[in-house]
Amino acid sequence: MSGDVLSDLLRTVRLTGAAYFNVVGREPWVAEQPARELVPPKVLPGAEHLIAYHVVTEGRCYAGIVGGEPVAVEAGEVVVFTQGDPHVMSSSPGMRAEPVTSGALDAIAAGPLPYFVNYGDGAVSTKLVCGFLACDARPFNPLLESLPPVIKASTAHTSEAGWLGQFISVAVMETAAKRAGSESVLSKLSELMFIEVVRRHLEGLPAEQAGWLAGLRDPFIGKALSLLHARPAYNWTIEELAREVGQSRSVLAERFAFLVGTPPLHYLAKWRMQIASESLSAGTANVARIAADIGYESEAAFSRAFKKIIGVPPSVWRRRVRLNA
């Protein structure tokens, strides 16, 4: 697996964790996340894409996208909704909750982190630590495109059980104790937990699976991705990339397109624009400097390529990001 490529992407799309909930479910209970466009302004202002996660620390419950098939989640398991879809957590399958209002979200978000929430009025049947991760989805995030909408991971019956188990233990402690720095600890824990869940998903992919993650796992395509990410400003040709990887030009091109979904040099062009968009969003570097940093000989050539792939010129992208910040 090309771990550096995954790290590079996560760094460039600005994965961050925030907004934590300490949840107690009392039988019977049900909670429903509202529409994805309602949540970010309340819990993660400025977030472009939300990933929701729920860690069951005691008991069991059911989790599922609204309209989809719920899955059972036991103590010691994590369920991640990678696309931030509206979903239901409940004591029994098939339950639905009243729609969450904007006012209710305001009331929850007005309190200090972590937010404490009780559902139901009977005996305690489930305890959870829940939260959100934010990341950039545009202009190019191949990881999000390759993940299923729901991933479940367990701390049991694996050689790496201790890692997620320790995450759960520390998350419970931090949400309960409210010590100085807990928000930062929980944020970093959330990011690490997500990376571990993605790793386990990658390791469990069927051999015939296609997609960006499957490309990371492939020894030849993974090496090609590593080279493109390590040297995005280099003037790669398909012939040179194939020679570095140790495959013929035609085999590499065909295999790369099958697994990743786009030819190698098209992938490189999109990845350059992701790097450029992050630079445009994050700092004050001028367009000419950004163009040079990702391999364009002139600002004009970069601007044309950016507009062709992204749909707007670099200056418009930067202005929109600042207005929405």
C-alpha positions in Angstrom: 0.0 0.0 0.0 1.2 3.5 -0.8 0.7 5.0 2.6 2.5 8.3 1.7 -0.2 9.0 -1.0 -3.0 8.6 1.5 -1.2 10.9 3.9 -0.5 13.4 1.2 -4.1 13.5 0.2 -5.5 13.8 3.7 -3.1 16.7 4.3 -4.0 18.5 1.1 -7.8 18.1 1.6 -7.5 19.5 5.1 -9.0 16.7 7.2 -10.0 18.1 10.6 -12.2 16.8 13.4 -14.5 18.8 15.6 -18.0 18.8 17.2 -18.3 15.9 19.7 -21.3 14.4 21.3 -21.5 12.3 24.4 -24.8 10.4 23.8 -26.9 8.3 26.1 -29.7 6.2 24.7 -32.5 5.0 26.9 -34.7 2.2 25.6 -36.5 2.8 23.3 -34.6 5.6 21.7 -33.9 7.1 18.2 -31.9 9.9 16.9 -31.7 11.2 13.3 -29.1 13.4 11.7 -30.8 16.2 9.6 -30.1 17.0 6.0 -26.4 17.6 5.4 -26.7 21.2 4.4 -28.3 22.0 7.8 -25.5 20.7 9.9 -22.2 22.5 8.9 -23.2 26.1 9.8 -24.2 24.9 13.3 -21.4 22.6 14.2 -18.5 23.2 11.8 -18.9 26.6 10.1 -17.1 26.8 6.8 -16.9 23.0 6.4 -17.3 21.9 2.8 -17.9 18.2 3.4 -18.9 16.4 6.6 -18.1 12.9 7.6 -20.1 11.6 10.6 -19.0 8.9 13.0 -20.4 7.1 16.0 -18.5 5.0 18.4 -20.6 2.6 20.6 -18.9 2.5 24.0 -21.6 0.5 25.8 -24.5 -1.7 24.7 -25.7 -1.9 21.1 -27.8 -0.1 18.5 -28.7 0.1 14.9 -27.3 2.6 12.3 -28.4 3.3 8.8 -28.8 5.9 6.1 -32.4 7.1 5.9 -34.2 4.8 3.5 -31.4 2.2 3.6 -30.9 -1.0 5.5 -29.7 -0.5 9.1 -26.7 -2.4 10.5 -26.2 -3.6 14.1 -23.4 -1.8 15.9 -22.0 -3.3 19.1 -19.9 -1.9 21.9 -16.4 -1.5 20.6 -17.5 -0.8 17.0 -17.3 2.4 15.0 -19.7 3.3 12.2 -18.7 6.0 9.7 -21.0 7.8 7.3 -18.4 9.0 4.8 -20.8 11.2 2.7 -22.5 12.8 5.6 -25.9 11.4 4.5 -28.9 11.9 6.8 -29.0 8.7 9.0 -30.7 7.1 11.9 -29.2 5.7 15.1 -31.8 3.7 17.2 -32.4 1.0 19.7 -34.3 -1.1 17.1 -34.2 -1.2 13.3 -36.8 0.7 11.3 -37.3 3.5 13.8 -37.5 7.2 12.7 -37.3 10.4 14.7 -38.9 13.8 14.3 -37.0 16.1 12.0 -34.3 18.1 13.8 -35.0 21.8 13.6 -32.5 24.6 13.2 -33.4 25.9 16.6 -32.7 22.5 18.2 -29.2 22.5 16.6 -28.6 26.0 17.9 -29.5 25.0 21.4 -27.1 22.0 21.3 -24.3 24.0 19.7 -24.7 26.8 22.3 -23.2 24.6 25.0 -19.5 23.7 25.6 -17.9 20.8 23.9 -18.5 17.9 24.1 -22.2 18.2 23.8 -24.2 15.9 26.1 -27.4 14.5 24.7 -30.0 12.1 26.1 -32.5 10.2 24.0 -35.4 8.3 25.4 -36.6 8.0 29.0 -36.2 4.4 30.0 -33.3 2.3 31.1 -29.9 3.1 29.6 -29.2 0.7 26.7 -26.5 2.4 24.7 -23.7 4.9 25.2 -21.9 6.6 22.2 -19.3 9.1 21.4 -20.2 10.8 18.2 -18.7 13.5 16.1 -17.9 15.0 12.7 -14.9 15.4 10.5 -14.6 18.0 7.9 -12.6 17.9 4.6 -12.5 19.5 1.2 -14.5 17.6 -1.5 -13.6 20.0 -4.3 -12.0 20.2 -6.7 -10.5 16.7 -6.4 -10.8 14.2 -3.5 -10.4 10.7 -5.0 -10.6 9.2 -1.5 -14.2 10.3 -0.9 -15.1 9.1 -4.4 -13.8 5.6 -3.6 -15.3 5.1 -0.2 -18.7 3.4 0.4 -21.3 5.6 2.1 -21.2 3.5 5.3 -18.1 1.8 6.9 -18.2 -0.3 10.1 -15.0 -1.2 12.0 -14.6 -3.3 15.1 -12.0 -3.5 17.9 -12.6 -7.2 18.3 -11.1 -10.3 16.7 -8.2 -8.5 14.9 -4.5 -8.2 15.6 -4.9 -4.4 15.6 -7.8 -4.4 18.1 -5.9 -2.6 20.7 -5.5 0.6 18.6 -9.2 1.3 18.1 -9.9 0.0 21.6 -7.5 2.6 23.0 -9.2 5.3 20.9 -12.5 4.4 22.5 -11.1 4.4 26.0 -9.4 7.8 25.5 -12.4 9.3 23.8 -14.7 8.3 26.6 -12.3 9.7 29.2 -11.9 13.0 27.4 -15.6 13.6 26.8 -16.4 12.8 30.4 -13.5 14.7 32.1 -13.6 18.0 30.1 -10.0 18.6 30.9 -8.0 21.5 29.4 -7.1 20.7 25.8 -9.9 18.1 25.4 -11.2 19.6 22.2 -7.7 19.4 20.6 -7.3 15.8 21.8 -10.7 14.7 20.5 -10.0 16.4 17.2 -6.8 14.6 16.6 -8.3 11.3 17.9 -11.1 11.6 15.4 -8.7 12.1 12.5 -6.6 9.1 13.6 -9.7 7.0 14.0 -10.9 7.8 10.5 -7.5 7.0 9.0 -7.5 3.6 10.8 -11.0 2.9 9.5 -9.9 3.7 6.0 -6.9 1.4 6.4 -9.0 -1.5 7.5 -11.4 -0.9 4.7 -8.5 -0.9 2.2 -7.1 -4.1 3.6 -10.5 -5.8 3.3 -11.2 -4.8 -0.3 -11.9 -7.8 -2.7 -9.1 -8.6 -5.1 -11.2 -7.5 -8.1 -12.2 -4.2 -6.6 -11.6 -1.0 -8.6 -11.2 2.5 -7.3 -8.5 4.9 -6.0 -8.0 2.9 -2.9 -7.6 -0.3 -4.9 -5.0 1.6 -7.0 -3.0 2.3 -3.8 -2.9 -1.4 -3.0 -1.8 -2.4 -6.5 2.1 -2.6 -6.5 2.5 -1.0 -9.9 -0.3 1.6 -9.8 0.5 2.4 -6.1 4.1 3.2 -7.2 2.8 5.3 -10.0 0.6 7.3 -7.6 3.5 7.7 -5.2 5.7 9.1 -8.0 3.0 11.6 -9.1 2.3 12.7 -5.6 6.0 13.0 -4.7 6.8 15.1 -7.8 3.6 16.8 -9.0 5.6 19.7 -10.7 7.7 17.3 -12.8 6.9 17.2 -16.5 5.9 13.5 -16.5 5.3 11.5 -19.7 3.5 8.2 -19.7 6.6 6.6 -21.1 8.8 7.8 -18.2 6.3 7.0 -15.6 5.9 3.4 -17.1 9.7 3.0 -17.1 9.9 4.1 -13.4 7.1 1.7 -12.4 8.5 -1.2 -14.4 5.6 -1.8 -16.8 5.0 -1.1 -20.4 3.3 2.1 -21.4 0.1 0.4 -22.6 -0.2 -1.9 -19.6 0.3 1.0 -17.1 -2.1 3.3 -18.9 -4.8 0.6 -19.1 -4.4 -0.7 -15.5 -4.2 2.9 -14.1 -7.4 3.9 -15.9 -9.2 0.7 -14.8 -8.4 1.1 -11.1 -8.2 4.8 -10.6 -10.8 5.8 -13.2 -8.8 8.2 -15.2 -5.5 8.1 -17.2 -2.3 8.9 -15.3 -1.6 12.3 -16.8 -5.3 13.3 -16.3 -5.0 12.3 -12.7 -1.8 14.4 -12.4 -3.6 17.4 -13.8 -6.5 17.1 -11.3 -4.1 16.5 -8.4 -2.2 19.7 -9.4 -5.4 21.6 -9.3 -6.2 20.2 -5.8 -2.8 21.4 -4.6 -3.3 24.8 -6.3 -6.8 25.2 -4.8 -5.5 24.5 -1.3 -2.8 27.1 -1.8 -5.3 29.6 -3.2 -7.6 29.0 -0.2 -5.0 28.9 2.6 -2.7 31.8 1.9 -1.7 34.9 0.0 0.7 33.4 -2.5 0.3 35.0 -5.9 -1.0 33.0 -8.8 2.4 33.0 -10.6 4.1 31.4 -7.6 1.4 28.7 -7.3 1.7 28.0 -11.1 5.4 27.5 -10.8 5.1 25.3 -7.8 2.9 22.8 -9.6 4.8 22.7 -12.8 3.4 25.4 -15.1 5.8 27.5 -17.1 3.5 30.6 -17.0 0.6 32.0 -15.1 -1.5 32.2 -18.2 -1.0 28.4 -18.9 -1.9 27.6 -15.3 -5.0 29.8 -15.4 -6.3 28.2 -18.6 -5.8 24.7 -17.1 -7.4 25.7 -13.8 -10.5 27.1 -15.5 -10.7 24.1 -17.8 -10.7 21.6 -14.9 -12.4 23.6 -12.2 -14.7 25.7 -14.2 -13.6 29.2 -13.0 -10.3 31.1 -13.0 -8.0 30.9 -10.0 -8.9 34.5 -8.9 -12.6 33.6 -8.8 -11.9 30.4 -6.8 -9.9 32.3 -4.2 -12.6 35.0 -3.9 -15.4 32.5 -3.5 -13.5 30.6 -0.8 -12.8 33.8 1.2 -16.5 34.9 0.9 -17.7 31.5 2.2 -15.1 31.3 5.0 
